[in-house]
Amino acid sequence: MKIPWKWAICPDPLIYSNQEIVKICMYTRVKYLELNYNYTAEKTEKEIIEIKNFFKNAGINFYSFHLPFTQEDDIACFYETIRNKAVKRLTYDMEKASMLGCKVVILHPTTNHFDVHTEGFNRYLLQMEKSLKELIPVAEKLKLIIAIENMPKVTAGERFGSMIEHFQIFSKTFGCRHFGFCLDTGHANISYGREGPTKFFEAMKKHIVSFHIQDNPGDRDLHIQPGKGLVNWKSFFNKLSRSNLSFPLTIEALPFAHADCYKYSFEAWENMIKEINSIVLESLKSEIEINHKIG
């Protein structure tokens, strides 16, 4: 039995050198990376091309690039000065992602944590629309897809972009070839419980162009290894196996193991991928057995 999709991982370039990241890929047999702005910060165009060629020569491919998500990078910010500066910074990083050969850029719908009912959904949506009217043409020019990521609920209530109905509105408002969604399983678990990732997938699947695969206990966004939290992976992977996914799924989690100054051993990375593969294969095997009994 074969897993019907490829994995991507995202080691932190502030912790691991490019040479060490290649070695992690060798140990795990993962051929894709999701990059972020730490790979390109303060790099010249020449240096970015050198990074691209270094990984390409090592057999490592790039698919997605996570755009910045600090408080200064809020595309739905109510303060126009901050929002305009965010659009300019994000445009700059999109250009860098394109230089690296990435196909998708991951973008948070907001970077604040306030309750959408208190602040007003339509206020957020209007600001987001202003930003995307500038960013989507940039994506079209650079041959990128902007993937809006679902957010976790917060203690105060519903965060903008945390609920399925928010994404249904996003798809109607912004739907085009250069706009899609990134499904974060851990965020969905916080918003809807252990069946949340499956619910979000069913609602968003026509527009999903990227995944962040991670786990948590349902109350905190810990980004722990799948299988170490409370997400119902059997249900989720069963649903995924019925879709023809042509792009890699990013494991946005670190090994569930001891780290030395935040650095995990190559063996720990290898074991994480093995354990996740076992969960997937067990889920697919269970699905086959159920279908066999029904048949």
Contacts in CASP RR format, 6 or more apart in sequence:
PFRMAT RR
TARGET T0000
AUTHOR 0000-0000-0000
METHOD contacts of the structure
MODEL  1
MKIPWKWAICPDPLIYSNQEIVKICMYTRVKYLELNYNYTAEKTEKEIIE
IKNFFKNAGINFYSFHLPFTQEDDIACFYETIRNKAVKRLTYDMEKASML
GCKVVILHPTTNHFDVHTEGFNRYLLQMEKSLKELIPVAEKLKLIIAIEN
MPKVTAGERFGSMIEHFQIFSKTFGCRHFGFCLDTGHANISYGREGPTKF
FEAMKKHIVSFHIQDNPGDRDLHIQPGKGLVNWKSFFNKLSRSNLSFPLT
IEALPFAHADCYKYSFEAWENMIKEINSIVLESLKSEIEINHKIG
1 281 0 8 1.000
1 284 0 8 1.000
1 285 0 8 1.000
1 288 0 8 1.000
3 277 0 8 1.000
3 280 0 8 1.000
3 281 0 8 1.000
3 284 0 8 1.000
4 241 0 8 1.000
4 245 0 8 1.000
5 240 0 8 1.000
5 245 0 8 1.000
5 247 0 8 1.000
5 248 0 8 1.000
5 249 0 8 1.000
6 30 0 8 1.000
6 31 0 8 1.000
6 32 0 8 1.000
6 247 0 8 1.000
6 248 0 8 1.000
6 249 0 8 1.000
7 28 0 8 1.000
7 30 0 8 1.000
7 32 0 8 1.000
7 248 0 8 1.000
7 249 0 8 1.000
7 250 0 8 1.000
7 251 0 8 1.000
7 273 0 8 1.000
7 276 0 8 1.000
8 30 0 8 1.000
8 32 0 8 1.000
8 33 0 8 1.000
8 34 0 8 1.000
8 63 0 8 1.000
8 64 0 8 1.000
8 248 0 8 1.000
8 249 0 8 1.000
8 250 0 8 1.000
8 251 0 8 1.000
9 24 0 8 1.000
9 25 0 8 1.000
9 28 0 8 1.000
9 30 0 8 1.000
9 32 0 8 1.000
9 33 0 8 1.000
9 34 0 8 1.000
9 250 0 8 1.000
9 251 0 8 1.000
9 269 0 8 1.000
9 273 0 8 1.000
10 33 0 8 1.000
10 34 0 8 1.000
10 35 0 8 1.000
10 36 0 8 1.000
10 66 0 8 1.000
10 250 0 8 1.000
10 251 0 8 1.000
10 252 0 8 1.000
11 20 0 8 1.000
11 21 0 8 1.000
11 24 0 8 1.000
11 33 0 8 1.000
11 269 0 8 1.000
12 38 0 8 1.000
12 262 0 8 1.000
13 21 0 8 1.000
13 36 0 8 1.000
13 38 0 8 1.000
13 39 0 8 1.000
14 38 0 8 1.000
15 262 0 8 1.000
15 263 0 8 1.000
16 24 0 8 1.000
16 263 0 8 1.000
18 51 0 8 1.000
18 54 0 8 1.000
18 55 0 8 1.000
21 33 0 8 1.000
21 55 0 8 1.000
21 60 0 8 1.000
22 54 0 8 1.000
22 55 0 8 1.000
22 58 0 8 1.000
22 60 0 8 1.000
23 266 0 8 1.000
24 30 0 8 1.000
24 266 0 8 1.000
24 269 0 8 1.000
25 31 0 8 1.000
25 33 0 8 1.000
25 58 0 8 1.000
25 60 0 8 1.000
27 266 0 8 1.000
27 267 0 8 1.000
27 269 0 8 1.000
27 270 0 8 1.000
28 269 0 8 1.000
28 270 0 8 1.000
28 272 0 8 1.000
28 273 0 8 1.000
29 273 0 8 1.000
30 273 0 8 1.000
31 59 0 8 1.000
31 60 0 8 1.000
31 61 0 8 1.000
32 60 0 8 1.000
32 61 0 8 1.000
32 62 0 8 1.000
32 63 0 8 1.000
32 248 0 8 1.000
32 250 0 8 1.000
33 55 0 8 1.000
33 60 0 8 1.000
33 61 0 8 1.000
33 62 0 8 1.000
34 62 0 8 1.000
34 63 0 8 1.000
34 64 0 8 1.000
34 65 0 8 1.000
34 66 0 8 1.000
34 106 0 8 1.000
34 250 0 8 1.000
34 252 0 8 1.000
35 62 0 8 1.000
35 64 0 8 1.000
35 65 0 8 1.000
35 66 0 8 1.000
35 97 0 8 1.000
35 100 0 8 1.000
35 102 0 8 1.000
36 65 0 8 1.000
36 66 0 8 1.000
36 67 0 8 1.000
36 68 0 8 1.000
37 66 0 8 1.000
37 67 0 8 1.000
37 68 0 8 1.000
37 93 0 8 1.000
37 96 0 8 1.000
39 51 0 8 1.000
39 100 0 8 1.000
40 48 0 8 1.000
40 51 0 8 1.000
40 93 0 8 1.000
40 96 0 8 1.000
40 97 0 8 1.000
40 100 0 8 1.000
43 51 0 8 1.000
43 96 0 8 1.000
45 99 0 8 1.000
48 96 0 8 1.000
48 99 0 8 1.000
48 100 0 8 1.000
49 99 0 8 1.000
51 100 0 8 1.000
52 62 0 8 1.000
52 99 0 8 1.000
52 100 0 8 1.000
52 101 0 8 1.000
55 61 0 8 1.000
55 62 0 8 1.000
62 100 0 8 1.000
62 101 0 8 1.000
62 102 0 8 1.000
63 102 0 8 1.000
63 103 0 8 1.000
63 104 0 8 1.000
63 210 0 8 1.000
63 247 0 8 1.000
63 248 0 8 1.000
63 250 0 8 1.000
64 102 0 8 1.000
64 103 0 8 1.000
64 104 0 8 1.000
64 105 0 8 1.000
64 106 0 8 1.000
64 147 0 8 1.000
64 182 0 8 1.000
64 210 0 8 1.000
64 250 0 8 1.000
65 93 0 8 1.000
65 96 0 8 1.000
65 97 0 8 1.000
65 100 0 8 1.000
65 102 0 8 1.000
65 104 0 8 1.000
65 105 0 8 1.000
65 106 0 8 1.000
66 105 0 8 1.000
66 106 0 8 1.000
67 73 0 8 1.000
67 90 0 8 1.000
67 93 0 8 1.000
67 94 0 8 1.000
67 97 0 8 1.000
67 105 0 8 1.000
67 106 0 8 1.000
67 107 0 8 1.000
67 108 0 8 1.000
68 89 0 8 1.000
68 90 0 8 1.000
68 93 0 8 1.000
69 108 0 8 1.000
69 111 0 8 1.000
70 111 0 8 1.000
71 111 0 8 1.000
71 112 0 8 1.000
72 82 0 8 1.000
72 85 0 8 1.000
72 86 0 8 1.000
72 89 0 8 1.000
73 86 0 8 1.000
73 89 0 8 1.000
73 90 0 8 1.000
73 108 0 8 1.000
73 111 0 8 1.000
74 82 0 8 1.000
74 83 0 8 1.000
74 86 0 8 1.000
74 108 0 8 1.000
74 110 0 8 1.000
74 111 0 8 1.000
74 112 0 8 1.000
75 83 0 8 1.000
75 86 0 8 1.000
75 87 0 8 1.000
75 90 0 8 1.000
75 107 0 8 1.000
75 108 0 8 1.000
75 109 0 8 1.000
75 110 0 8 1.000
75 127 0 8 1.000
75 128 0 8 1.000
75 131 0 8 1.000
75 132 0 8 1.000
75 135 0 8 1.000
76 83 0 8 1.000
76 109 0 8 1.000
76 110 0 8 1.000
76 112 0 8 1.000
76 124 0 8 1.000
76 125 0 8 1.000
76 127 0 8 1.000
76 128 0 8 1.000
76 131 0 8 1.000
76 160 0 8 1.000
77 83 0 8 1.000
77 86 0 8 1.000
77 110 0 8 1.000
77 111 0 8 1.000
77 112 0 8 1.000
77 127 0 8 1.000
78 119 0 8 1.000
78 123 0 8 1.000
78 127 0 8 1.000
83 127 0 8 1.000
83 130 0 8 1.000
83 131 0 8 1.000
86 131 0 8 1.000
87 131 0 8 1.000
87 134 0 8 1.000
87 135 0 8 1.000
90 107 0 8 1.000
90 135 0 8 1.000
91 134 0 8 1.000
91 135 0 8 1.000
91 138 0 8 1.000
93 105 0 8 1.000
94 105 0 8 1.000
94 135 0 8 1.000
94 138 0 8 1.000
94 139 0 8 1.000
94 142 0 8 1.000
94 144 0 8 1.000
95 138 0 8 1.000
95 142 0 8 1.000
97 105 0 8 1.000
97 142 0 8 1.000
97 144 0 8 1.000
98 142 0 8 1.000
98 143 0 8 1.000
98 144 0 8 1.000
102 144 0 8 1.000
103 143 0 8 1.000
103 144 0 8 1.000
103 145 0 8 1.000
103 247 0 8 1.000
104 144 0 8 1.000
104 145 0 8 1.000
104 146 0 8 1.000
104 147 0 8 1.000
104 182 0 8 1.000
104 209 0 8 1.000
104 210 0 8 1.000
104 247 0 8 1.000
105 139 0 8 1.000
105 144 0 8 1.000
105 145 0 8 1.000
105 146 0 8 1.000
105 147 0 8 1.000
106 147 0 8 1.000
106 149 0 8 1.000
106 182 0 8 1.000
106 210 0 8 1.000
106 212 0 8 1.000
107 135 0 8 1.000
107 146 0 8 1.000
107 147 0 8 1.000
107 148 0 8 1.000
107 149 0 8 1.000
108 148 0 8 1.000
108 149 0 8 1.000
108 151 0 8 1.000
109 124 0 8 1.000
109 128 0 8 1.000
109 148 0 8 1.000
109 149 0 8 1.000
109 151 0 8 1.000
109 160 0 8 1.000
109 161 0 8 1.000
109 166 0 8 1.000
109 170 0 8 1.000
110 124 0 8 1.000
110 128 0 8 1.000
110 151 0 8 1.000
110 159 0 8 1.000
110 160 0 8 1.000
110 161 0 8 1.000
112 160 0 8 1.000
113 154 0 8 1.000
113 156 0 8 1.000
113 159 0 8 1.000
114 154 0 8 1.000
114 156 0 8 1.000
114 159 0 8 1.000
114 160 0 8 1.000
115 154 0 8 1.000
115 156 0 8 1.000
115 157 0 8 1.000
115 158 0 8 1.000
115 159 0 8 1.000
116 124 0 8 1.000
116 157 0 8 1.000
116 158 0 8 1.000
116 159 0 8 1.000
116 160 0 8 1.000
116 161 0 8 1.000
116 162 0 8 1.000
116 166 0 8 1.000
117 157 0 8 1.000
117 158 0 8 1.000
118 156 0 8 1.000
119 160 0 8 1.000
121 160 0 8 1.000
121 166 0 8 1.000
124 160 0 8 1.000
125 169 0 8 1.000
125 173 0 8 1.000
129 173 0 8 1.000
129 174 0 8 1.000
132 146 0 8 1.000
132 174 0 8 1.000
132 179 0 8 1.000
135 146 0 8 1.000
136 146 0 8 1.000
136 174 0 8 1.000
136 176 0 8 1.000
136 178 0 8 1.000
136 179 0 8 1.000
138 144 0 8 1.000
139 145 0 8 1.000
139 146 0 8 1.000
139 178 0 8 1.000
139 179 0 8 1.000
140 177 0 8 1.000
140 178 0 8 1.000
144 178 0 8 1.000
145 177 0 8 1.000
145 178 0 8 1.000
145 179 0 8 1.000
145 180 0 8 1.000
145 209 0 8 1.000
146 178 0 8 1.000
146 179 0 8 1.000
146 180 0 8 1.000
147 180 0 8 1.000
147 181 0 8 1.000
147 182 0 8 1.000
147 209 0 8 1.000
147 210 0 8 1.000
148 161 0 8 1.000
148 167 0 8 1.000
148 170 0 8 1.000
148 179 0 8 1.000
148 180 0 8 1.000
148 181 0 8 1.000
148 182 0 8 1.000
149 181 0 8 1.000
149 182 0 8 1.000
149 183 0 8 1.000
149 184 0 8 1.000
149 187 0 8 1.000
149 212 0 8 1.000
150 161 0 8 1.000
150 162 0 8 1.000
150 167 0 8 1.000
150 181 0 8 1.000
150 182 0 8 1.000
150 183 0 8 1.000
150 184 0 8 1.000
150 187 0 8 1.000
150 188 0 8 1.000
150 191 0 8 1.000
150 200 0 8 1.000
150 204 0 8 1.000
151 159 0 8 1.000
151 160 0 8 1.000
151 161 0 8 1.000
151 162 0 8 1.000
151 184 0 8 1.000
151 187 0 8 1.000
151 191 0 8 1.000
152 159 0 8 1.000
152 162 0 8 1.000
152 184 0 8 1.000
152 186 0 8 1.000
152 187 0 8 1.000
152 190 0 8 1.000
152 191 0 8 1.000
152 221 0 8 1.000
153 159 0 8 1.000
153 162 0 8 1.000
153 163 0 8 1.000
153 190 0 8 1.000
153 191 0 8 1.000
154 162 0 8 1.000
160 166 0 8 1.000
161 167 0 8 1.000
161 170 0 8 1.000
162 187 0 8 1.000
162 191 0 8 1.000
163 191 0 8 1.000
164 192 0 8 1.000
164 199 0 8 1.000
164 200 0 8 1.000
164 203 0 8 1.000
164 204 0 8 1.000
167 181 0 8 1.000
167 200 0 8 1.000
167 203 0 8 1.000
167 204 0 8 1.000
167 207 0 8 1.000
168 203 0 8 1.000
170 181 0 8 1.000
171 180 0 8 1.000
171 181 0 8 1.000
171 206 0 8 1.000
171 207 0 8 1.000
175 207 0 8 1.000
179 207 0 8 1.000
180 207 0 8 1.000
180 208 0 8 1.000
180 209 0 8 1.000
181 204 0 8 1.000
181 207 0 8 1.000
181 208 0 8 1.000
181 209 0 8 1.000
181 210 0 8 1.000
182 208 0 8 1.000
182 209 0 8 1.000
182 210 0 8 1.000
182 211 0 8 1.000
182 212 0 8 1.000
183 197 0 8 1.000
183 200 0 8 1.000
183 201 0 8 1.000
183 204 0 8 1.000
183 208 0 8 1.000
183 210 0 8 1.000
183 211 0 8 1.000
183 212 0 8 1.000
184 211 0 8 1.000
184 212 0 8 1.000
184 214 0 8 1.000
184 252 0 8 1.000
185 197 0 8 1.000
185 211 0 8 1.000
185 212 0 8 1.000
185 213 0 8 1.000
185 214 0 8 1.000
185 215 0 8 1.000
185 226 0 8 1.000
185 231 0 8 1.000
185 236 0 8 1.000
186 197 0 8 1.000
186 212 0 8 1.000
186 214 0 8 1.000
186 215 0 8 1.000
186 216 0 8 1.000
186 218 0 8 1.000
186 221 0 8 1.000
186 223 0 8 1.000
186 231 0 8 1.000
187 212 0 8 1.000
187 221 0 8 1.000
188 196 0 8 1.000
188 197 0 8 1.000
188 199 0 8 1.000
188 200 0 8 1.000
189 196 0 8 1.000
189 197 0 8 1.000
189 215 0 8 1.000
189 216 0 8 1.000
189 218 0 8 1.000
189 230 0 8 1.000
189 231 0 8 1.000
190 216 0 8 1.000
190 218 0 8 1.000
190 219 0 8 1.000
190 220 0 8 1.000
190 221 0 8 1.000
191 200 0 8 1.000
192 199 0 8 1.000
192 200 0 8 1.000
193 218 0 8 1.000
193 230 0 8 1.000
194 218 0 8 1.000
194 230 0 8 1.000
194 231 0 8 1.000
194 232 0 8 1.000
195 232 0 8 1.000
195 235 0 8 1.000
196 231 0 8 1.000
197 231 0 8 1.000
197 232 0 8 1.000
197 236 0 8 1.000
198 232 0 8 1.000
198 235 0 8 1.000
198 236 0 8 1.000
198 239 0 8 1.000
201 208 0 8 1.000
201 236 0 8 1.000
201 239 0 8 1.000
201 240 0 8 1.000
202 239 0 8 1.000
205 243 0 8 1.000
209 247 0 8 1.000
210 247 0 8 1.000
210 250 0 8 1.000
211 249 0 8 1.000
211 250 0 8 1.000
212 250 0 8 1.000
212 252 0 8 1.000
213 226 0 8 1.000
213 249 0 8 1.000
213 250 0 8 1.000
213 251 0 8 1.000
213 252 0 8 1.000
213 253 0 8 1.000
213 276 0 8 1.000
214 223 0 8 1.000
214 224 0 8 1.000
214 225 0 8 1.000
214 226 0 8 1.000
214 251 0 8 1.000
214 252 0 8 1.000
214 253 0 8 1.000
215 222 0 8 1.000
215 223 0 8 1.000
215 224 0 8 1.000
215 225 0 8 1.000
215 226 0 8 1.000
215 227 0 8 1.000
215 228 0 8 1.000
215 229 0 8 1.000
215 230 0 8 1.000
215 231 0 8 1.000
215 233 0 8 1.000
215 253 0 8 1.000
216 222 0 8 1.000
216 223 0 8 1.000
216 224 0 8 1.000
216 229 0 8 1.000
216 230 0 8 1.000
216 231 0 8 1.000
217 229 0 8 1.000
217 230 0 8 1.000
218 229 0 8 1.000
218 230 0 8 1.000
223 252 0 8 1.000
223 253 0 8 1.000
223 254 0 8 1.000
224 253 0 8 1.000
224 254 0 8 1.000
224 256 0 8 1.000
225 253 0 8 1.000
225 254 0 8 1.000
225 255 0 8 1.000
225 256 0 8 1.000
225 272 0 8 1.000
225 275 0 8 1.000
225 276 0 8 1.000
226 233 0 8 1.000
226 251 0 8 1.000
226 253 0 8 1.000
226 276 0 8 1.000
226 279 0 8 1.000
227 233 0 8 1.000
227 275 0 8 1.000
227 276 0 8 1.000
227 279 0 8 1.000
228 256 0 8 1.000
233 279 0 8 1.000
233 280 0 8 1.000
233 283 0 8 1.000
234 282 0 8 1.000
234 283 0 8 1.000
234 286 0 8 1.000
236 283 0 8 1.000
237 279 0 8 1.000
237 280 0 8 1.000
237 283 0 8 1.000
237 284 0 8 1.000
238 283 0 8 1.000
238 284 0 8 1.000
238 286 0 8 1.000
238 287 0 8 1.000
240 249 0 8 1.000
241 283 0 8 1.000
241 284 0 8 1.000
241 287 0 8 1.000
251 272 0 8 1.000
251 273 0 8 1.000
251 276 0 8 1.000
253 272 0 8 1.000
254 264 0 8 1.000
254 272 0 8 1.000
255 264 0 8 1.000
255 268 0 8 1.000
255 269 0 8 1.000
255 271 0 8 1.000
255 272 0 8 1.000
256 272 0 8 1.000
257 264 0 8 1.000
257 265 0 8 1.000
257 268 0 8 1.000
257 271 0 8 1.000
257 272 0 8 1.000
258 264 0 8 1.000
258 268 0 8 1.000
259 268 0 8 1.000
END
